[in-house]
Amino acid sequence: MKIGVYSITFLGVWYRGPALTLEDLIARAREYGYEGIEIDGKRPHGNPTDLSRERRHELRHRAADAGVPIYAVAANNDFSSPIPEHRESQLAYVRELVRTTADLGAPVLRMFAAWPGVTLGPNGGRYDTARRVWRIAQHEGGDDRAWDRCRAGLVECATWAADAGITLALQNHPPVIASHDDMLRMIAEVDSPALKACFDAPLAHRQGVTAMRDAARCRSVRRSVRGSRPATQRTSVTPAHRGRRSSGRARARTRAAIRDARGWGC
């Protein structure tokens, strides 16, 4: 097992103060004894529009030379919107992140199914405004098909990931994905070897899981185990579980997740 640092720890969002540069992040990770880096795919660290291919290769080699290779990139994607233009912009974002991930030499792009986002103010980041906007979009549209929209987005992205030679890792992160079982079922419905699982253990605990080892072993999936921040923990790769989920059950679960957004992990 190796322990790495997720760059949101130093992104300037959840504390007062500026973000570290990526060069400083690499140096800090080495200083603190981490064994790798996960780059958050948004400004000021990993937005793909800010990183030329030459810059990506430079960062790849700098991190590797420092002994803290870039093991993953994190997408902040949301495929749940009932507004087509919103979903299409998210697809464009993830497609560029797939290319960025490959150029950085990272094997994994961590994914959400849905994500309301955060707002930034003088005191840092907060969730409440973004969550209200997300719930309004879901309710006022009268649409319980968020699960289907998320699945369609992940299907498309999995094709790009396979072409780029990287793996998408879907996290058990709400909304829409309300548990690790939902995560596994979504992976099964997408049915692509390029989409595996990122098991967030602290979040699973808040979702009611009491036996982490049993939950992590419950299906033969790629297990990317997220520990308490700032560290992340990663384990081995195995083939994805195959299976199907009825759309009725999926929609019922999605409606429950939309109704009750309390306890979302960060």
C-alpha positions in Angstrom: 0.0 0.0 0.0 1.2 3.5 -0.9 0.0 6.8 0.6 -0.4 9.9 -1.5 -1.6 13.4 -1.1 -4.6 14.9 -2.9 -3.8 18.4 -4.1 -7.1 19.9 -2.9 -5.4 19.9 0.5 -3.3 22.8 -0.8 -5.7 24.3 -3.2 -6.7 27.4 -1.1 -10.3 26.3 -0.8 -10.7 24.8 2.7 -8.3 27.1 4.6 -7.5 30.8 4.5 -4.5 31.5 2.4 -3.2 31.0 -1.1 -2.9 27.7 -3.0 0.5 26.1 -3.4 1.9 26.0 -6.9 2.3 22.5 -8.4 6.0 22.8 -8.0 5.6 23.6 -4.3 3.0 20.8 -4.0 5.6 18.3 -5.3 8.2 19.6 -2.9 5.8 19.5 0.0 4.7 16.0 -0.8 8.3 14.9 -0.9 9.1 16.7 2.4 6.2 15.1 4.2 7.0 11.6 3.0 4.1 11.0 0.7 4.6 8.5 -2.1 2.5 10.1 -4.8 0.2 13.0 -5.8 -3.4 13.2 -7.0 -4.0 16.5 -8.9 -7.4 18.1 -8.6 -8.7 18.8 -12.1 -9.6 22.5 -11.5 -7.9 25.8 -11.1 -5.3 26.6 -10.0 -3.9 23.1 -10.2 -5.3 20.9 -12.9 -7.7 22.6 -15.2 -6.8 21.1 -18.6 -7.2 24.4 -20.4 -4.3 25.8 -18.3 -1.8 23.0 -18.9 -0.2 22.7 -22.3 1.1 19.3 -23.3 4.7 20.5 -22.7 3.7 21.7 -19.2 2.0 18.3 -18.4 5.2 16.5 -19.4 7.3 18.8 -17.4 5.2 18.2 -14.3 5.2 14.4 -14.9 9.0 14.3 -14.9 9.4 16.7 -12.0 7.1 14.6 -9.8 8.7 11.4 -10.8 12.2 12.7 -10.2 11.1 13.9 -6.8 9.9 10.4 -5.9 6.2 11.4 -5.8 4.7 10.4 -9.1 1.3 11.6 -10.2 -0.9 8.6 -9.6 -4.3 10.2 -10.4 -6.2 13.2 -11.5 -9.6 14.1 -10.0 -12.5 15.3 -12.1 -15.1 17.5 -10.6 -17.8 16.4 -13.1 -21.6 16.4 -13.0 -23.5 14.4 -15.5 -26.8 14.7 -13.7 -28.1 18.0 -15.1 -31.4 18.0 -17.0 -29.9 20.8 -19.1 -28.2 19.3 -22.2 -25.8 22.2 -22.6 -24.5 21.7 -19.0 -24.0 18.0 -19.6 -22.2 18.6 -22.9 -19.8 21.1 -21.3 -19.1 18.5 -18.7 -18.3 15.9 -21.3 -15.9 18.4 -23.0 -14.2 19.0 -19.7 -13.8 15.3 -18.9 -12.5 14.5 -22.4 -9.7 17.1 -21.9 -9.0 15.7 -18.5 -8.6 12.2 -20.0 -5.9 13.7 -22.3 -4.3 15.6 -19.4 -4.3 12.4 -17.2 -2.5 10.5 -19.9 0.0 13.2 -20.5 0.8 13.4 -16.8 1.5 9.7 -16.8 -1.2 9.0 -14.3 -3.1 5.7 -14.7 -6.3 6.9 -13.1 -8.9 9.7 -13.5 -11.2 9.7 -10.5 -14.8 10.5 -11.3 -18.1 11.5 -9.8 -21.4 10.6 -11.3 -22.9 13.9 -10.1 -21.4 16.9 -8.3 -23.1 20.2 -7.3 -19.7 21.9 -6.8 -18.6 24.5 -4.3 -18.7 28.3 -4.2 -15.7 30.4 -3.1 -15.8 33.4 -0.8 -13.6 35.5 1.5 -13.7 32.7 4.0 -13.0 29.9 1.6 -15.2 27.2 0.1 -18.8 26.3 1.0 -21.3 23.7 -0.3 -24.7 25.1 0.6 -25.3 27.4 -2.3 -24.2 24.9 -4.9 -26.3 22.2 -3.3 -29.4 24.4 -3.4 -28.9 25.1 -7.1 -28.4 21.4 -7.8 -31.6 20.4 -6.0 -33.6 23.1 -7.7 -32.5 21.9 -11.1 -33.5 18.3 -10.3 -36.8 19.1 -8.7 -38.1 21.9 -11.0 -37.3 19.8 -14.0 -39.6 17.1 -12.6 -37.1 14.6 -13.8 -36.1 11.5 -11.9 -33.8 10.3 -14.6 -30.5 11.7 -13.2 -29.2 8.1 -12.9 -29.7 7.5 -16.6 -28.0 10.8 -17.5 -25.0 10.0 -15.3 -24.7 6.5 -16.8 -24.8 7.9 -20.4 -22.1 10.4 -19.5 -19.9 7.7 -18.0 -20.4 5.4 -21.0 -19.1 8.1 -23.3 -16.2 9.0 -21.1 -15.2 5.3 -20.7 -14.7 5.1 -24.4 -12.2 8.0 -24.3 -10.4 6.6 -21.3 -10.0 3.2 -23.1 -8.6 4.9 -26.1 -6.1 6.9 -24.0 -5.0 3.9 -22.0 -6.2 5.2 -18.6 -8.8 4.0 -16.1 -11.8 6.0 -14.8 -12.4 5.3 -11.1 -15.9 6.1 -9.9 -16.1 7.3 -6.3 -19.0 6.3 -4.0 -19.8 10.0 -3.7 -23.3 11.6 -3.6 -25.5 12.9 -5.1 -27.1 10.1 -7.3 -24.5 7.6 -6.0 -25.8 7.2 -2.4 -23.7 4.2 -1.4 -20.9 1.8 -2.4 -23.6 -0.5 -3.8 -24.8 2.3 -6.0 -21.2 2.8 -7.2 -20.8 -0.9 -8.1 -24.2 -1.0 -9.8 -23.4 2.0 -11.9 -20.1 0.4 -12.9 -21.9 -2.7 -13.9 -24.4 -0.8 -16.0 -21.7 1.1 -17.8 -20.1 -2.3 -18.5 -16.6 -1.0 -19.6 -13.2 -2.3 -18.5 -12.1 1.3 -18.4 -14.5 2.1 -15.5 -13.6 0.8 -12.1 -14.2 1.8 -8.5 -12.8 4.3 -6.0 -13.9 3.2 -2.6 -14.0 6.2 -0.2 -13.9 4.5 3.2 -14.6 7.5 5.5 -17.6 8.4 3.3 -18.8 4.8 3.3 -18.8 4.9 7.1 -21.0 8.0 7.0 -23.2 6.1 4.5 -23.8 3.3 7.1 -21.0 0.8 6.3 -19.7 -0.8 9.5 -17.5 -3.6 8.0 -15.1 -1.9 5.7 -13.2 -5.1 4.7 -16.4 -6.8 3.8 -17.6 -3.8 1.7 -14.3 -3.5 -0.1 -14.5 -7.2 -1.0 -18.2 -7.4 -1.8 -17.5 -7.3 -5.6 -14.5 -7.9 -7.7 -13.8 -4.3 -8.7 -10.8 -2.1 -8.9 -10.4 -0.9 -5.4 -9.0 2.6 -5.0 -9.4 3.1 -1.3 -9.5 6.7 -0.1 -8.5 7.3 3.5 -8.8 10.3 5.7 -7.5 13.5 4.1 -4.9 14.7 3.3 -3.7 11.2 2.6 -5.2 8.7 0.1 -4.6 5.0 0.0 -4.6 2.9 -3.1 -4.8 -0.9 -3.5 -4.7 -3.4 -6.3 -6.5 -3.8 -9.6 -9.0 -6.6 -10.4 -11.5 -7.1 -13.2 -14.8 -5.1 -13.0 -18.0 -6.8 -11.8 -20.5 -7.4 -14.5 -24.2 -7.2 -13.9 -27.4 -5.1 -14.5 -29.6 -2.9 -12.4 -33.3 -2.3 -13.0 -34.0 1.3 -14.0 -36.9 1.4 -11.5 -34.7 0.7 -8.5 -32.1 3.1 -9.8 -34.6 5.9 -10.1 -36.1 5.2 -6.7 -32.6 5.4 -5.2 -31.9 8.6 -7.1 -35.1 10.3 -5.9 -34.1 9.4 -2.3 -30.7 10.9 -2.8 -32.2 14.1 -4.3 -34.6 14.4 -1.4 -32.0 14.1 1.3 -28.7 15.6 0.5 -27.6 15.8 4.1 -24.3 14.1 5.0 -22.6 14.6 1.6 -18.9 14.0 1.8 -16.5 16.7 0.6 
